[in-house]
């Protein structure tokens, strides 16, 4: 039952996302509790997690140490613009 519900959730979410962005165009629904899409940069990707009582969207840094540090520094330096673009504070 849970796997069927997750599949339906991801199917609906991907349909909504794909009307707004091409980022998840190649991603298929899953019966797991997460789906991932690449950012276009090696080792950096977006992940949606759905849990029992909430959901999380994450940006995962899994590249070399220097690449991760450069990406993190970019986010810190551009925090105000990012917050403005997404409409709420980036945590």
N, C-alpha and C positions, 0 to 999 in steps of 0.2 A: 504494500500500500504506500509506504513512504517513498519508495523509488518511483512509483507511478506519479505521485504528487510532485516530486522534484522534477521529473521529466516535463510535466505540464507547466510547472512554474518557469523552467528555463526556456521552454518553447515560447511562452508568452512574453517573457522578458526579452529574449533575442529578437522577437518580432518588433517590439517597441523600440529597442535600441537601434535596430537596423534601419529604421525610418529616420534616425537622427545622425547616425555615424556609420562609417564603413569599417570601423575597428573590429567589430565582431562578425563581419559578413561571412568569414570562413569557419566560424565556430558552430558546432552542432550541440543540440541539447544533450544533457547528461542525466543520469539518475544519481549522480554523486552530489555532494553538497557544495561544489565549487566549479566554476568555469574560468578559463584564462584566455587572454588575447595578448599577442605581442604588441609592443609599442613602436616597433620599427627599429629599435636599437637592441643589439644583442645583450641578453641578461637583464633586460628591463621589461616588465610586463604588468598588465592590469589583471586583477583577479576579483571576481565576485564570489563571496561566501554567503551561504544561507544557513542559518542555524535555527534551533528550536524556537527562539523568541525574537530573533532579530536577523539582520543581514548587514554585511560589511562589504565595502568596495575598497580594495587595496592596490597600491602601486608597489610592486615588489622589485627590489634591487638585488640581483643575483649575479652581477658581473664581477670583474676584477676590482680589487679594493680601490684603486685610483678612479675607475669609472663610477663606482658607487658613490665615492666622496664627491666627485664633480657633479653628479646628478643631485645629490642631497644639497650641496651648496647652491646649486641653481634654484631648487625649490625654496630654500630659505631666502635667497636674495629676491625672489619673485613672489613671495608669499602674499603680499597685498593684491597683486594682479590676479593670482590664482584664486584667492578667496572671492574677489569680485566676480571673476568669470564663472565660478561654480555657485555663487550666491550664498555661501556660508563659509565659516572658517575651516581651513584644512587642518586636520589633526594628525 
